[in-house]
Amino acid sequence: MSPSDLPWWGWLLCAFGAGLVALLIALFSSTREKKVYFGIVMYCVFGMFAVACGIMGIIRFVKWVRGS
């Protein structure tokens, strides 16, 4: 299975899941002083992944609506 096989709703679901993971990382990393920098880096990584998946989902949705 390649990533291009995912439907538009799969990309949006992936974006939602990655955003949720980023939110949980942000919440839990702020409570532990030693792992704050690791939490910030992982928050940025999952946040960028969520944005990228969301953009891909929107692009695929527009293509689906246009019928291409």
C-alpha positions in Angstrom: 0.0 0.0 0.0 1.4 3.4 -0.9 0.4 6.7 0.6 -1.3 7.8 -2.6 -3.8 4.9 -2.1 -5.3 6.7 0.9 -8.7 8.4 0.3 -9.2 12.1 1.3 -10.9 11.2 4.5 -7.9 8.9 5.5 -5.6 11.9 5.2 -7.8 14.1 7.3 -8.2 11.3 9.9 -4.4 11.0 9.9 -4.1 14.8 10.4 -6.5 14.7 13.3 -4.7 11.8 14.9 -1.3 13.5 14.6 -2.7 16.8 15.9 -4.1 14.9 18.9 -0.7 13.2 19.6 0.9 16.7 19.3 -1.5 18.1 21.8 -0.9 15.2 24.2 2.8 15.6 23.9 2.5 19.3 24.6 0.4 18.6 27.7 2.6 15.9 29.2 5.9 17.4 28.4 5.1 20.6 30.2 4.8 18.7 33.5 8.3 17.2 33.4 11.2 19.6 33.5 13.9 17.2 32.2 12.0 16.3 29.0 10.7 19.8 28.0 13.0 20.2 25.0 12.3 16.7 23.7 8.6 17.5 24.1 8.9 20.7 22.1 10.8 19.0 19.3 8.3 16.1 19.1 5.4 18.6 19.3 6.8 20.5 16.3 7.4 17.2 14.4 3.9 15.9 14.9 2.4 19.4 14.4 4.1 19.7 11.0 3.1 16.1 10.1 -0.5 17.0 11.0 -0.4 20.1 8.8 1.1 18.2 5.9 -1.5 15.4 6.2 -4.3 18.0 6.4 -3.1 19.8 3.3 -2.9 16.5 1.4 -6.4 15.6 2.6 -7.8 18.9 1.4 -6.0 18.6 -2.0 -7.4 15.0 -2.4 -10.9 16.2 -1.3 -10.9 19.0 -3.9 -9.8 16.5 -6.6 -12.6 14.2 -5.5 -15.2 16.9 -5.6 -14.1 18.0 -9.1 -14.3 14.4 -10.3 -10.7 14.0 -11.5 
